[in-house]
Amino acid sequence: MQKTVETNQDVVDLVEKNKWKRLGVTLAKDWRLYVLLIPMLLFLILFKYIPVYGILTGFKWGADNTNTNYLWNGLYWFNRIFFGTDASIFWRSFRNTFVNSMYGLIVGFPIPIILALLFSEVKVLWYRSILQVCAYLPHFVSLTVVTTIIRLWCAGVEGGAAGGWLYSMCKAFGWLDYETAGGTATYANSVLARGKLFRPIYQISGIWEGAGYGSIVYFAAILAISPTSYEAARIDGASKMQQIRYVTFPGMAPTLTIMLIMRIGHILNVGYEKVILLVGDQQNAWETADVVSTFVYRMSGRDPNYSGATYSQVGIVADLFNSIIAMFLVLGANAISRRVSSTSLF
């Protein structure tokens, strides 16, 4: 027994002694792969880790106050956006972020899956390739081009005598607000001027832009399913819908779970670029279009109405709060997935 213990200890000591040698051999063997990691590591350090230090500004006085040395101020800025002067705008943006993201999750998440299922049923390869390329193309169109086209479709007088086709359709159905300006009753000059119509326009354009590209990972998961599983299902008399239900979906389950967890993690991450480009000068749309990222954008001094170090700190705090909520959403979704299935991110 004593000899066995000593032998095991010798093995452990030998492994520890040669650890760095083995690491050097591995690095020398695959040095090209590790060189390729350098740009990614630099990106993470420069744009992900170093900026974390700026979060401390959200807990200090700004340079526009009497204390110009950024003295510690605790949770003052959190109290300001939660209960103070900026609370109404912040909670409006937070509510809009959550609502828009939930619409995107409920409506937008299944669309790429359905598209991937449809692609998998097309057996003519050249025809399927053409369909896939056509579905992927919108993802590579510039966001500026997409939003400009949408604004032209939504425009009234600016889009021509009758306005854009979307403007004309909404006007015909009575979906536009009837305004009185200068004693003259007129319709709004754009569909986007009515806040309630912003969300469906934003979601539909987002689905059109990203559904095809998002279907790639699901299509790859479908192709990874063994054909023998489908053959066995057909022998048992399963219909096409039954094959999808009992073969395709279980085979895609790990991929679906991981993608859903990642999507939940980004549920509060609505980019400000598209929102700002769509809204433009339509101030009425901010009631439903304003999200946390646009709130941070304006508070960071890019809007002349919200400039200065004070608003910059408010933006930092709002962004930090948004990130913390997103982190807990990921942890919660991952914990639930780990309990109900064998698949999780970590």
C-alpha positions, 0 to 999 in steps of 0.5 A, a space after each residue: 500500500 505504501 509503495 502504491 502511494 509513493 508511486 502515485 506521488 512520483 507520477 504527480 511530481 513527474 507531471 508537475 515537473 514536466 508541465 512547462 515543458 509540455 506547454 512549450 512543446 504545445 506552443 511550438 507545435 501550434 504557434 500559428 494558431 496562438 498568433 491568430 489569437 493575439 488580435 482577439 486578445 488585444 481587442 478584448 483588453 483594449 475595448 472590454 477590460 480597460 474601459 471597465 475602469 470608467 465605470 468608477 466615474 458613475 460613483 463619483 462627482 463630475 468635473 462640472 461640480 465644485 469638487 473637480 477631483 472626482 471625489 467619491 459620491 456613492 450611489 447618488 447617480 443611481 438614485 438620480 436615474 431611479 428616483 430623481 430628475 431623470 427617472 421618468 425618461 430612464 424608466 420609459 427607455 427601460 420599459 421600451 427596451 424590454 418590450 421591444 426585445 420581448 417582441 423580438 424574442 417571441 416573434 423574431 426567434 422562431 422565424 430563423 428556425 422555421 426558415 432553416 426547416 424550410 431550407 432543409 426540405 428543399 432537395 434540389 441543391 442549386 435551387 436551395 443555394 439560390 434561396 439561401 443567398 437571397 435570404 442572407 443578402 439583407 444582413 449585408 445591406 448597410 443599416 443606413 441604406 435600410 433605414 433610409 428606404 424605410 423612412 422613404 416608405 413611411 414619409 408623407 409629403 417628403 416621399 412625393 405627392 401621395 407619400 410612400 406606399 406604407 404611408 398611403 396604406 396606413 392612411 387608408 386604414 386610418 392608422 395615422 394621427 390627425 393633427 391640427 397645425 396652424 388652424 389646418 387639420 392634416 395627417 402626420 408627415 410620417 408613419 414614424 410620427 405615430 409612436 405605436 407604429 414604430 415597434 412593428 416597423 422596427 421588428 418587421 425590418 429586423 426580421 427581414 434583415 436578420 432571419 436569413 443569416 440567423 438560420 445558418 446555425 439552425 440549418 447546420 444543426 439540422 444537417 448534423 442529424 443522422 439520416 438514419 433517424 429519419 429513415 427509422 421514423 418513416 419506416 414506423 409510419 411517421 408523417 413529415 410533421 411527426 418527423 420534425 417533432 420527434 426527430 428534428 427538434 430533439 436533434 436541434 435541442 442543444 443548439 436551440 437551448 444555447 441560442 435561446 440563452 444567448 438571446 436572453 442575454 442580449 434581451 436588453 441590448 437594443 442598439 441605438 444606431 437603427 433607432 436613431 436613424 429611423 426616428 430622425 426628427 420625429 420626436 413623437 416616436 421617442 415615446 415608444 422608440 427610446 431605449 436604454 442605449 439611446 438614453 445613454 447615447 443622449 446622456 453621453 453628450 451627443 445630444 445638445 439637450 443632454 451635454 456635460 459631465 453630469 449627463 455623461 455619468 448618468 449614462 454610465 450608470 444607466 448602461 451599468 444597470 442594463 448590463 447587470 440585469 442582462 448578466 442576471 438574465 443569462 445566469 438565470 436562463 442558464 440555471 433553468 436550462 441546466 435543471 430541465 435539460 443536460 445543455 447549458 453554457 456553463 
